[in-house]
Amino acid sequence: MKKEKTAGEKLSPTQILMAEHEAIQTMLKVLENLAKKLEDGEQVEIDHLRRALEFITGFADRCHHAKEEDLLFPAMEKAGVPQQGGPIGVMLAEHEEGRNEVRAMKDAVGRLAQGEKRAGLDFARHARAYISILNQHIFKEDNILYPMGDARLTDTDKKKLEKEFERVEKEIVGEGKHEYFESILEELRNKYC
């Protein structure tokens, strides 16, 4: 989740997104281990499930996907990468699939908190579906879509995206939230990985 290469040298927009992917993939490992524990009938603190979902909705969706959907993808479309029938359309559809799985996990956590035993297995099933979607999705973005964007976006486009990414961090995500999400990730990684 760190955004600087070295002192003063900034990452490109796609490098920023790839660094965010690394953090998301760490949370996917946490989620996988939580799912396994639930499948094995082990007790898992509901607060840990909620914190994992808070990271996913706050960092992966509200921060990361907002940068892609509202900024990178439109810039790439403008540079000639088609949305309909193209890779951007596929990525947008996968974002929605992931959101559906997150909603199902949130529902399962609510039922688990009310004592419904089966809800743990439902959480695990939807967590595994989410992990599968996101792992494939991240691979496609890192290896196909982002290189395509890097090749087509001008230096001016990239500088504009960098500024807009900073605006998302401040105005949409909120000051200090990145550090908060890092602390959630670190806590759960230490506990479950």
PLY file of the C-alpha trace (Angstrom):
ply
format ascii 1.0
element vertex 193
property float x
property float y
property float z
element edge 192
property int vertex1
property int vertex2
end_header
0.00 0.00 0.00
3.05 2.24 0.03
3.00 4.72 -2.81
6.59 5.92 -3.06
9.38 4.09 -4.92
12.18 5.99 -3.27
12.39 9.37 -1.61
10.50 11.71 -3.90
10.11 9.32 -6.84
6.38 8.73 -7.39
4.78 5.62 -8.78
2.75 5.75 -11.98
-1.03 5.36 -11.68
-0.91 1.69 -12.66
1.98 1.06 -10.25
-0.11 2.60 -7.47
-2.99 0.28 -8.36
-0.67 -2.73 -8.50
0.68 -1.87 -5.03
-2.92 -1.74 -3.82
-3.47 -5.15 -5.42
-0.70 -6.55 -3.19
-2.57 -5.36 -0.10
-5.85 -6.76 -1.43
-4.19 -10.12 -2.12
-2.92 -10.21 1.46
-6.49 -9.72 2.65
-7.60 -12.51 0.30
-5.17 -14.82 2.12
-6.68 -13.72 5.44
-10.15 -14.37 4.04
-9.11 -17.81 2.82
-7.83 -18.74 6.29
-11.00 -17.40 7.92
-13.09 -19.47 5.50
-11.09 -22.61 6.29
-11.57 -22.12 10.03
-15.31 -21.68 9.56
-15.50 -24.76 7.31
-13.61 -26.75 9.94
-16.15 -25.69 12.56
-13.66 -23.52 14.46
-14.69 -20.39 16.29
-13.82 -17.13 14.57
-14.30 -13.76 16.19
-17.17 -12.01 14.43
-15.30 -8.73 14.81
-12.48 -10.17 12.68
-14.97 -11.05 9.93
-16.41 -7.53 10.14
-12.95 -5.95 9.99
-12.01 -8.02 6.94
-15.20 -6.85 5.23
-14.53 -3.27 6.32
-11.14 -3.46 4.59
-12.69 -4.98 1.47
-15.49 -2.42 1.19
-13.44 0.57 2.29
-10.10 -0.09 0.68
-10.67 -2.55 -2.18
-13.97 -1.13 -3.36
-14.34 2.47 -2.21
-10.68 3.43 -2.74
-9.18 1.07 -5.32
-12.17 0.34 -7.53
-13.20 4.01 -7.44
-9.81 4.94 -8.92
-10.32 2.40 -11.68
-14.00 2.96 -12.44
-14.13 6.73 -12.13
-10.66 7.64 -13.40
-8.44 5.02 -15.07
-11.08 3.23 -17.14
-12.60 6.44 -18.59
-9.10 7.72 -19.42
-8.32 4.42 -21.15
-11.60 4.56 -23.08
-10.73 8.06 -24.22
-7.34 6.70 -25.34
-9.05 4.04 -27.48
-9.54 1.00 -25.24
-13.17 -0.09 -25.72
-15.46 -0.73 -22.77
-18.22 -2.67 -24.53
-16.90 -6.01 -25.69
-13.45 -5.13 -24.37
-11.37 -5.68 -21.26
-12.80 -2.69 -19.38
-16.32 -4.10 -19.66
-15.10 -7.43 -18.28
-13.39 -5.69 -15.33
-16.55 -3.70 -14.51
-18.66 -6.87 -14.58
-16.18 -8.59 -12.25
-16.33 -5.63 -9.84
-20.09 -6.17 -9.63
-19.69 -9.93 -9.12
-17.30 -9.21 -6.27
-19.72 -6.72 -4.70
-22.47 -9.35 -4.80
-20.25 -11.79 -2.91
-19.35 -9.11 -0.35
-23.05 -8.38 0.24
-23.63 -12.10 0.79
-20.69 -12.27 3.24
-22.08 -9.29 5.18
-25.47 -10.99 5.36
-23.82 -14.19 6.63
-21.93 -12.24 9.33
-25.20 -10.70 10.51
-26.82 -14.12 10.75
-23.74 -15.58 12.44
-23.90 -12.79 15.04
-27.48 -13.85 15.76
-26.35 -17.41 16.43
-27.20 -19.08 13.12
-24.59 -21.85 12.83
-25.02 -22.41 9.08
-24.12 -18.77 8.42
-20.42 -19.52 8.97
-20.45 -21.98 6.08
-22.34 -19.47 3.95
-19.69 -16.85 4.73
-16.94 -19.31 3.76
-18.66 -20.22 0.48
-19.07 -16.58 -0.55
-15.55 -15.74 0.66
-14.12 -18.47 -1.57
-16.13 -17.19 -4.55
-14.89 -13.65 -3.88
-11.28 -14.85 -3.58
-11.53 -16.68 -6.89
-13.06 -13.68 -8.69
-10.51 -11.23 -7.28
-7.41 -13.38 -7.85
-8.30 -13.85 -11.53
-9.36 -10.22 -11.82
-6.10 -8.89 -10.38
-4.06 -11.14 -12.67
-5.89 -9.78 -15.73
-5.51 -6.17 -14.64
-1.81 -6.47 -13.77
-0.85 -8.45 -16.88
-3.25 -7.27 -19.59
-5.25 -4.14 -18.80
-2.67 -2.00 -17.00
0.08 -2.58 -19.61
-2.51 -1.67 -22.26
-3.23 1.55 -20.35
0.45 2.33 -19.87
1.01 1.96 -23.61
-1.91 4.19 -24.63
-2.05 6.89 -21.96
0.09 9.96 -22.49
2.38 11.40 -19.82
-0.16 14.20 -19.41
-2.95 11.62 -18.87
-0.82 9.84 -16.27
0.01 13.04 -14.37
-3.69 13.96 -14.32
-4.55 10.49 -12.99
-1.92 10.82 -10.24
-3.54 14.07 -9.07
-7.01 12.58 -9.27
-5.91 9.50 -7.31
-4.69 11.83 -4.55
-8.07 13.59 -4.61
-9.87 10.25 -4.20
-7.68 9.47 -1.19
-8.52 12.81 0.46
-12.11 13.50 -0.55
-13.71 10.10 -1.07
-11.74 7.77 1.18
-10.78 10.40 3.77
-7.62 11.70 5.42
-5.81 9.02 7.41
-8.02 6.20 6.14
-5.22 4.55 4.19
-3.27 4.13 7.43
-6.40 2.82 9.16
-6.86 0.18 6.46
-3.18 -0.72 6.74
-3.67 -1.30 10.48
-6.64 -3.63 9.83
-4.60 -5.53 7.26
-1.61 -5.83 9.57
-3.72 -6.98 12.54
-5.57 -9.67 10.58
-2.48 -10.77 8.65
-0.62 -11.31 11.91
-3.52 -13.31 13.31
-4.46 -15.43 10.28
-1.45 -15.70 7.96
0 1
1 2
2 3
3 4
4 5
5 6
6 7
7 8
8 9
9 10
10 11
11 12
12 13
13 14
14 15
15 16
16 17
17 18
18 19
19 20
20 21
21 22
22 23
23 24
24 25
25 26
26 27
27 28
28 29
29 30
30 31
31 32
32 33
33 34
34 35
35 36
36 37
37 38
38 39
39 40
40 41
41 42
42 43
43 44
44 45
45 46
46 47
47 48
48 49
49 50
50 51
51 52
52 53
53 54
54 55
55 56
56 57
57 58
58 59
59 60
60 61
61 62
62 63
63 64
64 65
65 66
66 67
67 68
68 69
69 70
70 71
71 72
72 73
73 74
74 75
75 76
76 77
77 78
78 79
79 80
80 81
81 82
82 83
83 84
84 85
85 86
86 87
87 88
88 89
89 90
90 91
91 92
92 93
93 94
94 95
95 96
96 97
97 98
98 99
99 100
100 101
101 102
102 103
103 104
104 105
105 106
106 107
107 108
108 109
109 110
110 111
111 112
112 113
113 114
114 115
115 116
116 117
117 118
118 119
119 120
120 121
121 122
122 123
123 124
124 125
125 126
126 127
127 128
128 129
129 130
130 131
131 132
132 133
133 134
134 135
135 136
136 137
137 138
138 139
139 140
140 141
141 142
142 143
143 144
144 145
145 146
146 147
147 148
148 149
149 150
150 151
151 152
152 153
153 154
154 155
155 156
156 157
157 158
158 159
159 160
160 161
161 162
162 163
163 164
164 165
165 166
166 167
167 168
168 169
169 170
170 171
171 172
172 173
173 174
174 175
175 176
176 177
177 178
178 179
179 180
180 181
181 182
182 183
183 184
184 185
185 186
186 187
187 188
188 189
189 190
190 191
191 192
